[in-house]
Amino acid sequence: MSTPDAPRRIRVTSPRTSAARRSTSHTGTREIDEQTRVGEVYMHSLIQSQLRLALAVILGAAVMLGGLPLLFWLVPATRTFSVVGLPLPWLLLGVVVYPVVYVAARVYTRNAERIEAEFTEFVGRK
Amino acid sequence: MSPAMSLTAIGLVIAATIGIGLFGLRISRTTSDFYVASRAVTPRWNASAISGEYLSAASFLGVAGLVLVNGADMLWFSVGYTVGYLMLLVLIAAPLRRSGAYTLPDFAETRFESAVVRRICSFLVVGIGTLYLLPQLRGAGLTLRTVTGAPSSVGAAVVAVIVVINVAAGGMRSITFVQAFQYWLKLTALAAPIFVILIAWRSSEHPVGLLDSLHGAGAEWAEPLSTAGGRDHPLYATYSLLLALCFGTMGLPHVLVRFYTNPDGRAARRTTVVVLALLGAFYLFPPMYAVLGRSFAPDLIGAGADTVVLELPGRIFPGTVGDLLGALVAAGAFAAFLSTSSGLTVAIAGVIDQDLLRGRLNRVTGGDYLAVNGFRIAALLAIALPYLAFELTGRLSLADTVGLAFAVAASTFCPLLVLGIWWRRMSTVGAAAGLLVGGVAAITAVLVNVIGPPSGGWPKALFGQPAAWTMPLAFLTMIVVSRLTPQRIPAGTARSLVRLHTPEAVDVDRSFPQP
């Protein structure tokens, strides 16, 4: 997401003299604060990346969890099919679902933090 | 079951709760402490506290009871309670923390710049909170009646009084410690009897196998999508329940308040991940009680199902071992009522204090009162209301009542938060319209269930599990009305979205719009 905007960022960076004068100001954050078109693009790309990630998790959950009632409905044999001593629905809904959800949450968090780190790098830290 | 032993255990839980609460009072000094523990709770503490608060009577007693009666379809309750936190994590956890608001009405007001939207949210917080408090009080009554035979209003009164003392004394800071302690107590209380049973079965021969009720003849109850428990249209009911639980969690007032206690957005996410681990560990156990209950306490199938967790240890081990385990479980159940009721009371009291009480108190006293005392009065009101109304939900099971609270939350706050955080074209009118349409539809369904549900078929299914139609209805209303009223998109939307989404490490202007 950062590559198309990168050249523009170099263009708007202040010359050395003014950088020395206003050492604490960062172009990216100023664009956002002043709500320029560029600032809007920054924010839009951050929100879109986070939203895409969230929707990916929701879609995965919908397919995996939402698919189960349908599976039990369409293939009645799965309602009583026994795996390691437990009927399949009990094994999936009573045990397997929890570690899967936890792992999904870990993966999501790592990716969300990566997106934020890239954004921070891009628009400038404090 | 030995009443003396159980009462002692319940007494110890109450003493510990008040004790830790008083400890909290010594370090709880400012109004910010009272509301959000001054936002300085670490992820691990906070995750234990969130889980402790979240695991209510419905989880501790209700899930096992429902599974006992209706079989595998009811496993979706515990799955939904957990996946709700995954949805909360990916959709709102970090932005909500970054919003910088104290309560849900605060969020609504700053995001939509409207006192009307704020007012609607305040009423919904009180409504959902009350609906959620009712089963907690009823569970307390049920537990005390099972243990001692006392009328159920006694147990409810005990919980109400202790919660008011505790909340009024220490507010959010002491509640955090109390609830963290209560999570671990609940997990222990639920897990210990199961482990004792497993050890007993390994060490000697028994005529009845632990998993017998799941296999062979008579195991039809255990199959998913069965209508054995008197539930029609099981496929619709399953999907509707799953929707309500997955998207209702983020709209529960006590869950939302908890997120404001994280130090920053990143911590809010990490806290939620730990919560998912803690909830997963807890929910392994209730279905085991149901499976064992089918073999060892078949007489409870029916009206007494909600007591299976309390009764089972005594049924399997008559004598001292059963008494001890029964006392432990009763103590855990009380921890569940106390922690969830405390969290709800803090959330509702915060809203009553800010939106209903503060103006009036100022007028009466001319501003001459302590802000903390206003919160204390609000706490009293927050629990008095459901206590007066708690007989009304008598005909619904614990987990069903809680399910309806989730449905209302999923049809009101969920679309408000999700669209408010991710959609910049949302208008103030759209927000208000969606809240009203979703709220009225879902609350109508609740009232139908309380007054007298339809006898069967589609009407019963649609009103019994309303989320599958009320939630899309609310989303649709917000989107369509917002599209029709683009001139009412809040002026500060861009600034709000910056505040919600930029990580704290980036130095941008996060100021609030000036009213």
Interface residues (C-beta under 8 A of the other chain):
Chain A: H26 T29 I32 D33 Q35 E40 M43 L46 I47 Q50 L51 L53 A54 V57 I58 A61 L65 G66 P69 L70 F72 W73 R79 T80 S82 G85 L86 P87 P89 W90 L93 G94 V95 V97 Y98 P99 V101 Y102 A104 A105 R106 Y108 T109 A112 E113 E116 A117 F119 T120 V123 G124 R125 K126
Chain B: A72 L75 W76 S78 V79 T82 V83 Y85 L86 M87 L89 V90 L91 A94 L211 L214 H215 A219 A222 E223 P224 L225 L235 T238 Y239 L242 C246 R266 R269 R270 T272 V273 L276 A277 L279 G280 A281 Y283 L284 P287 W422 A494 R495 L497 V498 H501 T502 P503 A505 V506 D507 V508 D509
